[in-house]
Amino acid sequence: MLIDPAIIPLNGDGLFALRDDRGQMVGTGSREVCEVLLHVLKSCKSAKEELPPAPLNLRREHPNIRAAISI
């Protein structure tokens, strides 16, 4: 269940929490702190999407190498 990350007020004294896309609380603090955390969270997510996929099987590149543990 993926949802949009959001800043949630915890009380009337200015304490907020940041909820990630899985619904888990990432951090708490003032509104400004949560906004910075939200920016970092979104920038890390977009950086992950830009990475090329990792090679699935390295044995094709080096067929003459053996390992004690197969990957």
PDB file with one MODEL, atoms N, CA, C and O in Angstrom:
MODEL        1
ATOM      1  N   MET A   1       0.842  -1.162   0.000  1.00  0.00           N
ATOM      2  CA  MET A   1       0.000   0.000   0.000  1.00  0.00           C
ATOM      3  C   MET A   1       0.898   1.240   0.000  1.00  0.00           C
ATOM      4  O   MET A   1       1.439   1.607   1.043  1.00  0.00           O
ATOM      5  N   LEU A   2       1.058   1.871  -1.128  1.00  0.00           N
ATOM      6  CA  LEU A   2       1.869   3.066  -1.226  1.00  0.00           C
ATOM      7  C   LEU A   2       0.976   4.296  -1.206  1.00  0.00           C
ATOM      8  O   LEU A   2      -0.026   4.368  -1.917  1.00  0.00           O
ATOM      9  N   ILE A   3       1.358   5.256  -0.382  1.00  0.00           N
ATOM     10  CA  ILE A   3       0.628   6.510  -0.262  1.00  0.00           C
ATOM     11  C   ILE A   3       1.615   7.649  -0.427  1.00  0.00           C
ATOM     12  O   ILE A   3       2.826   7.432  -0.401  1.00  0.00           O
ATOM     13  N   ASP A   4       1.111   8.853  -0.596  1.00  0.00           N
ATOM     14  CA  ASP A   4       1.992  10.005  -0.712  1.00  0.00           C
ATOM     15  C   ASP A   4       2.603  10.336   0.649  1.00  0.00           C
ATOM     16  O   ASP A   4       1.900  10.325   1.659  1.00  0.00           O
ATOM     17  N   PRO A   5       3.920  10.633   0.686  1.00  0.00           N
ATOM     18  CA  PRO A   5       4.512  11.088   1.948  1.00  0.00           C
ATOM     19  C   PRO A   5       3.823  12.368   2.406  1.00  0.00           C
ATOM     20  O   PRO A   5       3.460  13.210   1.584  1.00  0.00           O
ATOM     21  N   ALA A   6       3.642  12.515   3.719  1.00  0.00           N
ATOM     22  CA  ALA A   6       2.907  13.662   4.233  1.00  0.00           C
ATOM     23  C   ALA A   6       3.450  14.101   5.576  1.00  0.00           C
ATOM     24  O   ALA A   6       4.037  13.313   6.317  1.00  0.00           O
ATOM     25  N   ILE A   7       3.243  15.377   5.877  1.00  0.00           N
ATOM     26  CA  ILE A   7       3.571  15.950   7.175  1.00  0.00           C
ATOM     27  C   ILE A   7       2.279  15.993   7.985  1.00  0.00           C
ATOM     28  O   ILE A   7       1.279  16.561   7.546  1.00  0.00           O
ATOM     29  N   ILE A   8       2.310  15.386   9.172  1.00  0.00           N
ATOM     30  CA  ILE A   8       1.113  15.254  10.001  1.00  0.00           C
ATOM     31  C   ILE A   8       1.327  16.006  11.312  1.00  0.00           C
ATOM     32  O   ILE A   8       2.353  15.807  11.964  1.00  0.00           O
ATOM     33  N   PRO A   9       0.381  16.872  11.722  1.00  0.00           N
ATOM     34  CA  PRO A   9       0.518  17.531  13.021  1.00  0.00           C
ATOM     35  C   PRO A   9       0.249  16.541  14.158  1.00  0.00           C
ATOM     36  O   PRO A   9      -0.725  15.788  14.126  1.00  0.00           O
ATOM     37  N   LEU A  10       1.124  16.557  15.154  1.00  0.00           N
ATOM     38  CA  LEU A  10       0.948  15.661  16.299  1.00  0.00           C
ATOM     39  C   LEU A  10       0.210  16.329  17.451  1.00  0.00           C
ATOM     40  O   LEU A  10      -0.551  15.681  18.169  1.00  0.00           O
ATOM     41  N   ASN A  11       0.442  17.641  17.627  1.00  0.00           N
ATOM     42  CA  ASN A  11      -0.258  18.366  18.691  1.00  0.00           C
ATOM     43  C   ASN A  11      -0.382  19.829  18.282  1.00  0.00           C
ATOM     44  O   ASN A  11       0.092  20.225  17.217  1.00  0.00           O
ATOM     45  N   GLY A  12      -1.012  20.617  19.119  1.00  0.00           N
ATOM     46  CA  GLY A  12      -1.221  22.027  18.813  1.00  0.00           C
ATOM     47  C   GLY A  12      -0.030  22.914  19.134  1.00  0.00           C
ATOM     48  O   GLY A  12      -0.079  24.120  18.891  1.00  0.00           O
ATOM     49  N   ASP A  13       1.042  22.340  19.676  1.00  0.00           N
ATOM     50  CA  ASP A  13       2.214  23.122  20.071  1.00  0.00           C
ATOM     51  C   ASP A  13       3.259  23.239  18.968  1.00  0.00           C
ATOM     52  O   ASP A  13       4.337  23.786  19.203  1.00  0.00           O
ATOM     53  N   GLY A  14       2.972  22.748  17.794  1.00  0.00           N
ATOM     54  CA  GLY A  14       3.923  22.861  16.688  1.00  0.00           C
ATOM     55  C   GLY A  14       4.799  21.648  16.495  1.00  0.00           C
ATOM     56  O   GLY A  14       5.873  21.758  15.905  1.00  0.00           O
ATOM     57  N   LEU A  15       4.376  20.495  16.972  1.00  0.00           N
ATOM     58  CA  LEU A  15       5.120  19.254  16.765  1.00  0.00           C
ATOM     59  C   LEU A  15       4.485  18.501  15.603  1.00  0.00           C
ATOM     60  O   LEU A  15       3.280  18.254  15.587  1.00  0.00           O
ATOM     61  N   PHE A  16       5.327  18.139  14.623  1.00  0.00           N
ATOM     62  CA  PHE A  16       4.854  17.460  13.425  1.00  0.00           C
ATOM     63  C   PHE A  16       5.620  16.166  13.230  1.00  0.00           C
ATOM     64  O   PHE A  16       6.699  15.980  13.794  1.00  0.00           O
ATOM     65  N   ALA A  17       5.059  15.272  12.430  1.00  0.00           N
ATOM     66  CA  ALA A  17       5.706  14.010  12.082  1.00  0.00           C
ATOM     67  C   ALA A  17       5.670  13.856  10.575  1.00  0.00           C
ATOM     68  O   ALA A  17       4.760  14.350   9.909  1.00  0.00           O
ATOM     69  N   LEU A  18       6.662  13.171  10.047  1.00  0.00           N
ATOM     70  CA  LEU A  18       6.726  12.890   8.613  1.00  0.00           C
ATOM     71  C   LEU A  18       6.402  11.423   8.394  1.00  0.00           C
ATOM     72  O   LEU A  18       7.039  10.549   8.981  1.00  0.00           O
ATOM     73  N   ARG A  19       5.417  11.152   7.555  1.00  0.00           N
ATOM     74  CA  ARG A  19       5.008   9.789   7.207  1.00  0.00           C
ATOM     75  C   ARG A  19       5.532   9.477   5.813  1.00  0.00           C
ATOM     76  O   ARG A  19       5.338  10.273   4.895  1.00  0.00           O
ATOM     77  N   ASP A  20       6.192   8.337   5.634  1.00  0.00           N
ATOM     78  CA  ASP A  20       6.721   7.978   4.317  1.00  0.00           C
ATOM     79  C   ASP A  20       5.654   7.308   3.463  1.00  0.00           C
ATOM     80  O   ASP A  20       4.493   7.217   3.864  1.00  0.00           O
ATOM     81  N   ASP A  21       6.050   6.840   2.286  1.00  0.00           N
ATOM     82  CA  ASP A  21       5.088   6.259   1.343  1.00  0.00           C
ATOM     83  C   ASP A  21       4.548   4.905   1.781  1.00  0.00           C
ATOM     84  O   ASP A  21       3.592   4.404   1.188  1.00  0.00           O
ATOM     85  N   ARG A  22       5.143   4.302   2.811  1.00  0.00           N
ATOM     86  CA  ARG A  22       4.637   3.035   3.339  1.00  0.00           C
ATOM     87  C   ARG A  22       3.763   3.218   4.566  1.00  0.00           C
ATOM     88  O   ARG A  22       3.247   2.246   5.118  1.00  0.00           O
ATOM     89  N   GLY A  23       3.594   4.475   4.997  1.00  0.00           N
ATOM     90  CA  GLY A  23       2.769   4.755   6.155  1.00  0.00           C
ATOM     91  C   GLY A  23       3.519   4.747   7.470  1.00  0.00           C
ATOM     92  O   GLY A  23       2.900   4.870   8.528  1.00  0.00           O
ATOM     93  N   GLN A  24       4.839   4.607   7.436  1.00  0.00           N
ATOM     94  CA  GLN A  24       5.639   4.587   8.653  1.00  0.00           C
ATOM     95  C   GLN A  24       6.124   5.993   8.979  1.00  0.00           C
ATOM     96  O   GLN A  24       6.379   6.792   8.078  1.00  0.00           O
ATOM     97  N   MET A  25       6.250   6.293  10.268  1.00  0.00           N
ATOM     98  CA  MET A  25       6.754   7.590  10.705  1.00  0.00           C
ATOM     99  C   MET A  25       8.270   7.625  10.531  1.00  0.00           C
ATOM    100  O   MET A  25       8.980   6.764  11.051  1.00  0.00           O
ATOM    101  N   VAL A  26       8.759   8.616   9.802  1.00  0.00           N
ATOM    102  CA  VAL A  26      10.182   8.736   9.517  1.00  0.00           C
ATOM    103  C   VAL A  26      10.874   9.622  10.544  1.00  0.00           C
ATOM    104  O   VAL A  26      11.981   9.309  10.984  1.00  0.00           O
ATOM    105  N   GLY A  27      10.241  10.718  10.929  1.00  0.00           N
ATOM    106  CA  GLY A  27      10.855  11.626  11.882  1.00  0.00           C
ATOM    107  C   GLY A  27       9.835  12.599  12.434  1.00  0.00           C
ATOM    108  O   GLY A  27       8.723  12.720  11.921  1.00  0.00           O
ATOM    109  N   THR A  28      10.236  13.292  13.495  1.00  0.00           N
ATOM    110  CA  THR A  28       9.371  14.291  14.109  1.00  0.00           C
ATOM    111  C   THR A  28      10.174  15.563  14.330  1.00  0.00           C
ATOM    112  O   THR A  28      11.404  15.542  14.350  1.00  0.00           O
ATOM    113  N   GLY A  29       9.465  16.659  14.494  1.00  0.00           N
ATOM    114  CA  GLY A  29      10.110  17.933  14.762  1.00  0.00           C
ATOM    115  C   GLY A  29       9.194  19.075  14.381  1.00  0.00           C
ATOM    116  O   GLY A  29       7.980  18.907  14.262  1.00  0.00           O
ATOM    117  N   SER A  30       9.795  20.246  14.189  1.00  0.00           N
ATOM    118  CA  SER A  30       9.013  21.396  13.755  1.00  0.00           C
ATOM    119  C   SER A  30       8.583  21.204  12.302  1.00  0.00           C
ATOM    120  O   SER A  30       9.044  20.285  11.625  1.00  0.00           O
ATOM    121  N   ARG A  31       7.714  22.062  11.842  1.00  0.00           N
ATOM    122  CA  ARG A  31       7.247  21.969  10.454  1.00  0.00           C
ATOM    123  C   ARG A  31       8.409  22.112   9.482  1.00  0.00           C
ATOM    124  O   ARG A  31       8.470  21.407   8.474  1.00  0.00           O
ATOM    125  N   GLU A  32       9.333  23.026   9.783  1.00  0.00           N
ATOM    126  CA  GLU A  32      10.475  23.251   8.905  1.00  0.00           C
ATOM    127  C   GLU A  32      11.369  22.012   8.812  1.00  0.00           C
ATOM    128  O   GLU A  32      11.848  21.666   7.732  1.00  0.00           O
ATOM    129  N   VAL A  33      11.588  21.356   9.935  1.00  0.00           N
ATOM    130  CA  VAL A  33      12.400  20.140   9.949  1.00  0.00           C
ATOM    131  C   VAL A  33      11.733  19.053   9.113  1.00  0.00           C
ATOM    132  O   VAL A  33      12.402  18.365   8.341  1.00  0.00           O
ATOM    133  N   CYS A  34      10.438  18.896   9.258  1.00  0.00           N
ATOM    134  CA  CYS A  34       9.714  17.876   8.494  1.00  0.00           C
ATOM    135  C   CYS A  34       9.714  18.201   6.999  1.00  0.00           C
ATOM    136  O   CYS A  34       9.761  17.290   6.172  1.00  0.00           O
ATOM    137  N   GLU A  35       9.663  19.485   6.646  1.00  0.00           N
ATOM    138  CA  GLU A  35       9.724  19.855   5.234  1.00  0.00           C
ATOM    139  C   GLU A  35      11.079  19.498   4.629  1.00  0.00           C
ATOM    140  O   GLU A  35      11.147  19.033   3.491  1.00  0.00           O
ATOM    141  N   VAL A  36      12.158  19.711   5.385  1.00  0.00           N
ATOM    142  CA  VAL A  36      13.492  19.334   4.899  1.00  0.00           C
ATOM    143  C   VAL A  36      13.590  17.822   4.760  1.00  0.00           C
ATOM    144  O   VAL A  36      14.117  17.325   3.765  1.00  0.00           O
ATOM    145  N   LEU A  37      13.086  17.082   5.752  1.00  0.00           N
ATOM    146  CA  LEU A  37      13.094  15.628   5.664  1.00  0.00           C
ATOM    147  C   LEU A  37      12.279  15.131   4.471  1.00  0.00           C
ATOM    148  O   LEU A  37      12.673  14.172   3.807  1.00  0.00           O
ATOM    149  N   LEU A  38      11.159  15.771   4.200  1.00  0.00           N
ATOM    150  CA  LEU A  38      10.327  15.402   3.063  1.00  0.00           C
ATOM    151  C   LEU A  38      11.074  15.646   1.751  1.00  0.00           C
ATOM    152  O   LEU A  38      11.001  14.834   0.829  1.00  0.00           O
ATOM    153  N   HIS A  39      11.783  16.756   1.676  1.00  0.00           N
ATOM    154  CA  HIS A  39      12.574  17.055   0.477  1.00  0.00           C
ATOM    155  C   HIS A  39      13.667  16.004   0.278  1.00  0.00           C
ATOM    156  O   HIS A  39      13.885  15.547  -0.844  1.00  0.00           O
ATOM    157  N   VAL A  40      14.354  15.619   1.354  1.00  0.00           N
ATOM    158  CA  VAL A  40      15.394  14.592   1.269  1.00  0.00           C
ATOM    159  C   VAL A  40      14.790  13.255   0.863  1.00  0.00           C
ATOM    160  O   VAL A  40      15.359  12.540   0.039  1.00  0.00           O
ATOM    161  N   LEU A  41      13.654  12.918   1.430  1.00  0.00           N
ATOM    162  CA  LEU A  41      12.978  11.664   1.114  1.00  0.00           C
ATOM    163  C   LEU A  41      12.607  11.595  -0.359  1.00  0.00           C
ATOM    164  O   LEU A  41      12.820  10.572  -1.010  1.00  0.00           O
ATOM    165  N   LYS A  42      12.053  12.679  -0.885  1.00  0.00           N
ATOM    166  CA  LYS A  42      11.654  12.695  -2.294  1.00  0.00           C
ATOM    167  C   LYS A  42      12.857  12.702  -3.221  1.00  0.00           C
ATOM    168  O   LYS A  42      12.805  12.086  -4.285  1.00  0.00           O
ATOM    169  N   SER A  43      13.940  13.380  -2.854  1.00  0.00           N
ATOM    170  CA  SER A  43      15.117  13.421  -3.720  1.00  0.00           C
ATOM    171  C   SER A  43      15.815  12.068  -3.746  1.00  0.00           C
ATOM    172  O   SER A  43      16.346  11.674  -4.784  1.00  0.00           O
ATOM    173  N   CYS A  44      15.827  11.351  -2.629  1.00  0.00           N
ATOM    174  CA  CYS A  44      16.411  10.012  -2.609  1.00  0.00           C
ATOM    175  C   CYS A  44      15.585   9.048  -3.440  1.00  0.00           C
ATOM    176  O   CYS A  44      16.135   8.178  -4.115  1.00  0.00           O
ATOM    177  N   LYS A  45      14.289   9.192  -3.395  1.00  0.00           N
ATOM    178  CA  LYS A  45      13.405   8.321  -4.166  1.00  0.00           C
ATOM    179  C   LYS A  45      13.612   8.539  -5.667  1.00  0.00           C
ATOM    180  O   LYS A  45      13.652   7.576  -6.432  1.00  0.00           O
ATOM    181  N   SER A  46      13.744   9.796  -6.089  1.00  0.00           N
ATOM    182  CA  SER A  46      13.944  10.066  -7.509  1.00  0.00           C
ATOM    183  C   SER A  46      15.330   9.632  -7.952  1.00  0.00           C
ATOM    184  O   SER A  46      15.507   9.240  -9.105  1.00  0.00           O
ATOM    185  N   ALA A  47      16.324   9.692  -7.062  1.00  0.00           N
ATOM    186  CA  ALA A  47      17.671   9.234  -7.415  1.00  0.00           C
ATOM    187  C   ALA A  47      17.692   7.726  -7.607  1.00  0.00           C
ATOM    188  O   ALA A  47      18.408   7.227  -8.474  1.00  0.00           O
ATOM    189  N   LYS A  48      16.915   6.988  -6.809  1.00  0.00           N
ATOM    190  CA  LYS A  48      16.841   5.544  -6.973  1.00  0.00           C
ATOM    191  C   LYS A  48      16.214   5.175  -8.313  1.00  0.00           C
ATOM    192  O   LYS A  48      16.640   4.209  -8.946  1.00  0.00           O
ATOM    193  N   GLU A  49      15.221   5.921  -8.748  1.00  0.00           N
ATOM    194  CA  GLU A  49      14.540   5.622  -9.994  1.00  0.00           C
ATOM    195  C   GLU A  49      15.429   5.878 -11.201  1.00  0.00           C
ATOM    196  O   GLU A  49      15.204   5.288 -12.257  1.00  0.00           O
ATOM    197  N   GLU A  50      16.438   6.748 -11.075  1.00  0.00           N
ATOM    198  CA  GLU A  50      17.309   7.077 -12.189  1.00  0.00           C
ATOM    199  C   GLU A  50      18.441   6.076 -12.373  1.00  0.00           C
ATOM    200  O   GLU A  50      19.047   6.042 -13.444  1.00  0.00           O
ATOM    201  N   LEU A  51      18.751   5.252 -11.360  1.00  0.00           N
ATOM    202  CA  LEU A  51      19.846   4.306 -11.450  1.00  0.00           C
ATOM    203  C   LEU A  51      19.509   3.194 -12.437  1.00  0.00           C
ATOM    204  O   LEU A  51      18.369   2.733 -12.488  1.00  0.00           O
ATOM    205  N   PRO A  52      20.494   2.759 -13.222  1.00  0.00           N
ATOM    206  CA  PRO A  52      20.234   1.634 -14.119  1.00  0.00           C
ATOM    207  C   PRO A  52      20.113   0.352 -13.306  1.00  0.00           C
ATOM    208  O   PRO A  52      20.679   0.255 -12.217  1.00  0.00           O
ATOM    209  N   PRO A  53      19.386  -0.625 -13.817  1.00  0.00           N
ATOM    210  CA  PRO A  53      19.234  -1.877 -13.067  1.00  0.00           C
ATOM    211  C   PRO A  53      20.571  -2.606 -12.960  1.00  0.00           C
ATOM    212  O   PRO A  53      21.378  -2.582 -13.889  1.00  0.00           O
ATOM    213  N   ALA A  54      20.792  -3.246 -11.830  1.00  0.00           N
ATOM    214  CA  ALA A  54      22.024  -3.999 -11.607  1.00  0.00           C
ATOM    215  C   ALA A  54      21.985  -5.274 -12.438  1.00  0.00           C
ATOM    216  O   ALA A  54      20.913  -5.826 -12.686  1.00  0.00           O
ATOM    217  N   PRO A  55      23.158  -5.744 -12.869  1.00  0.00           N
ATOM    218  CA  PRO A  55      23.173  -6.998 -13.633  1.00  0.00           C
ATOM    219  C   PRO A  55      22.693  -8.151 -12.762  1.00  0.00           C
ATOM    220  O   PRO A  55      23.073  -8.260 -11.597  1.00  0.00           O
ATOM    221  N   LEU A  56      21.864  -9.002 -13.329  1.00  0.00           N
ATOM    222  CA  LEU A  56      21.269 -10.083 -12.559  1.00  0.00           C
ATOM    223  C   LEU A  56      22.209 -11.268 -12.373  1.00  0.00           C
ATOM    224  O   LEU A  56      22.221 -11.895 -11.313  1.00  0.00           O
ATOM    225  N   ASN A  57      22.985 -11.570 -13.388  1.00  0.00           N
ATOM    226  CA  ASN A  57      23.825 -12.757 -13.306  1.00  0.00           C
ATOM    227  C   ASN A  57      25.226 -12.408 -13.786  1.00  0.00           C
ATOM    228  O   ASN A  57      25.422 -12.092 -14.960  1.00  0.00           O
ATOM    229  N   LEU A  58      26.187 -12.461 -12.897  1.00  0.00           N
ATOM    230  CA  LEU A  58      27.567 -12.139 -13.261  1.00  0.00           C
ATOM    231  C   LEU A  58      28.304 -13.342 -13.828  1.00  0.00           C
ATOM    232  O   LEU A  58      29.391 -13.192 -14.386  1.00  0.00           O
ATOM    233  N   ARG A  59      27.744 -14.505 -13.696  1.00  0.00           N
ATOM    234  CA  ARG A  59      28.423 -15.712 -14.188  1.00  0.00           C
ATOM    235  C   ARG A  59      28.564 -15.699 -15.711  1.00  0.00           C
ATOM    236  O   ARG A  59      29.503 -16.298 -16.236  1.00  0.00           O
ATOM    237  N   ARG A  60      27.693 -15.060 -16.407  1.00  0.00           N
ATOM    238  CA  ARG A  60      27.797 -15.001 -17.867  1.00  0.00           C
ATOM    239  C   ARG A  60      29.040 -14.231 -18.307  1.00  0.00           C
ATOM    240  O   ARG A  60      29.645 -14.547 -19.331  1.00  0.00           O
ATOM    241  N   GLU A  61      29.415 -13.215 -17.522  1.00  0.00           N
ATOM    242  CA  GLU A  61      30.573 -12.417 -17.876  1.00  0.00           C
ATOM    243  C   GLU A  61      31.876 -13.155 -17.594  1.00  0.00           C
ATOM    244  O   GLU A  61      32.863 -12.956 -18.301  1.00  0.00           O
ATOM    245  N   HIS A  62      31.890 -14.013 -16.560  1.00  0.00           N
ATOM    246  CA  HIS A  62      33.083 -14.737 -16.151  1.00  0.00           C
ATOM    247  C   HIS A  62      32.745 -16.212 -15.954  1.00  0.00           C
ATOM    248  O   HIS A  62      32.642 -16.672 -14.817  1.00  0.00           O
ATOM    249  N   PRO A  63      32.572 -16.957 -17.042  1.00  0.00           N
ATOM    250  CA  PRO A  63      32.137 -18.347 -16.886  1.00  0.00           C
ATOM    251  C   PRO A  63      33.211 -19.263 -16.310  1.00  0.00           C
ATOM    252  O   PRO A  63      32.893 -20.355 -15.841  1.00  0.00           O
ATOM    253  N   ASN A  64      34.493 -18.837 -16.336  1.00  0.00           N
ATOM    254  CA  ASN A  64      35.564 -19.716 -15.854  1.00  0.00           C
ATOM    255  C   ASN A  64      35.881 -19.493 -14.381  1.00  0.00           C
ATOM    256  O   ASN A  64      36.822 -20.102 -13.872  1.00  0.00           O
ATOM    257  N   ILE A  65      35.136 -18.645 -13.674  1.00  0.00           N
ATOM    258  CA  ILE A  65      35.373 -18.397 -12.251  1.00  0.00           C
ATOM    259  C   ILE A  65      34.332 -19.155 -11.440  1.00  0.00           C
ATOM    260  O   ILE A  65      33.139 -19.107 -11.740  1.00  0.00           O
ATOM    261  N   ARG A  66      34.798 -19.858 -10.405  1.00  0.00           N
ATOM    262  CA  ARG A  66      33.913 -20.616  -9.536  1.00  0.00           C
ATOM    263  C   ARG A  66      33.945 -19.998  -8.145  1.00  0.00           C
ATOM    264  O   ARG A  66      34.947 -19.421  -7.723  1.00  0.00           O
ATOM    265  N   ALA A  67      32.833 -20.133  -7.453  1.00  0.00           N
ATOM    266  CA  ALA A  67      32.742 -19.605  -6.100  1.00  0.00           C
ATOM    267  C   ALA A  67      32.216 -20.673  -5.162  1.00  0.00           C
ATOM    268  O   ALA A  67      31.519 -21.595  -5.586  1.00  0.00           O
ATOM    269  N   ALA A  68      32.547 -20.549  -3.898  1.00  0.00           N
ATOM    270  CA  ALA A  68      32.053 -21.499  -2.910  1.00  0.00           C
ATOM    271  C   ALA A  68      30.569 -21.300  -2.681  1.00  0.00           C
ATOM    272  O   ALA A  68      29.847 -22.250  -2.379  1.00  0.00           O
ATOM    273  N   ILE A  69      30.107 -20.046  -2.825  1.00  0.00           N
ATOM    274  CA  ILE A  69      28.704 -19.733  -2.659  1.00  0.00           C
ATOM    275  C   ILE A  69      28.200 -19.162  -3.979  1.00  0.00           C
ATOM    276  O   ILE A  69      28.735 -18.168  -4.471  1.00  0.00           O
ATOM    277  N   SER A  70      27.177 -19.784  -4.554  1.00  0.00           N
ATOM    278  CA  SER A  70      26.638 -19.251  -5.806  1.00  0.00           C
ATOM    279  C   SER A  70      25.748 -18.057  -5.507  1.00  0.00           C
ATOM    280  O   SER A  70      25.020 -18.042  -4.514  1.00  0.00           O
ATOM    281  N   ILE A  71      25.810 -17.084  -6.353  1.00  0.00           N
ATOM    282  CA  ILE A  71      25.035 -15.853  -6.180  1.00  0.00           C
ATOM    283  C   ILE A  71      23.703 -15.993  -6.857  1.00  0.00           C
ATOM    284  O   ILE A  71      22.896 -15.064  -6.830  1.00  0.00           O
TER     285      ILE A  71
ENDMDL
END
